[in-house]
Amino acid sequence: MSASNERELLSQGLEALRVGDKVTAQSVLREVVKLNPRISEAWMGLAQTTNDPVRQRTCYENILKIDPDHAAARAALATLGVSAAEIEAPISTGNTADQDNGFESLRPKITPVSASPGFNPPQSIPGAPERFTVDNLLDFSKNTLSSLQGTAGRGGNAEALPASWWNIVVMVVFAGAVTGLVLAISYLVISFGSILGILTIPLLMSLKMAAGLAGGTILSRWFLQWRGKADGNLLDHTMILARPWFAGTIALAIVSLIGIPFSSFGATTLESLLYFFRLTTTGFDLVVLILSLVIAIGVAYLTERGWAKLYPDSTSTDRFIAAVLALLVISLAI
């Protein structure tokens, strides 16, 4: 089941808990933790569906195995009379599973957080999870592809990757890191550049991509507003542009990486492609150029399709022009 379905179930369970239907809430939230035992909000809600202190402790301890710094879970355990030493001690997974109506039996599915490297993102970014791991990054990539398929009308779920500023930040950083790494490798192989570029170029590319995406968003939204057909909110507008841009940037970086041994330049942006373009271009350089233009057109098309749902009164021509303007600004910034 996709992450979006898990979040939908979680919302249903928490809503049932909010209105006082603890039976439904417990049933739904248990399904959530069975599907993904790393969702701490589900464990926290599950603890509130029962008055049994043993079951509550199970839930709170599972939260701490996901996020050892979860303040609310620690405070809740303290109210249950659990000492700090007991919290820090290894959690038992004895043979009480069959006696606890499913609460304890869910515990063995939880593995220590260290098994999946990650970090605690700043909660000031709207939509940021309590912890972001490698598993989350893999799910993020799959959900991006699924959302693009839905946008193009070829199956998939257009809402697989929900609109949030956190998802946009992940796309910018991920795309910048991948593109910057390809550029650094290209400089090392072709120009015999410094190995320090592997550390500095990805960071620089992420910053430039953030500036480019911001500029592209502002210009495209202004253009559609100028045409009198745009009143959608800024987050949705940005997310619709960012989804295909992110996928196209990763695809272009992969094409460029494959072409490093055969190409005379490392083209990872539209600007670099136009700069190096010449009528005498032959061999793999020409293949890279054609593939890159196809990717750019595809990104513009998917962006236009996404904006069609946000701005139903606008024309396809206006939306496509706005998408091209946004991509040009992003490329110039990079």
Secondary structure, DSSP 4 states (H G I P E B T S, - for coil): --HHHHHHHHHHHHHHHHTT-HHHHHHHHHHHHHH-TT-HHHHHHHHTT---HHHHHHHHHHHHHH-TT-HHHHHHHHHTT--HHHHHSPPP--S-GGGTTTTGGGGGG---GGGS-EE---TTSTT--S-EEHHHHHHHHHHHHHHHHHHHTSSS-TTSS---HHHHHHHHHHHHHHHHHHHHHHHHHHS---TTHHHHHHHHHHHHHHHHHHHHHHHHHHHHHHTT-----HHHHHHHHHHHHHHHHHHHHHHHHHHTTT-SS---SHHHHHHH--TT--HHHHHHHHHHHHHHHHHHHHHHHHHHHH-TTS-HHHHHHHHHHHHHHHHHH-
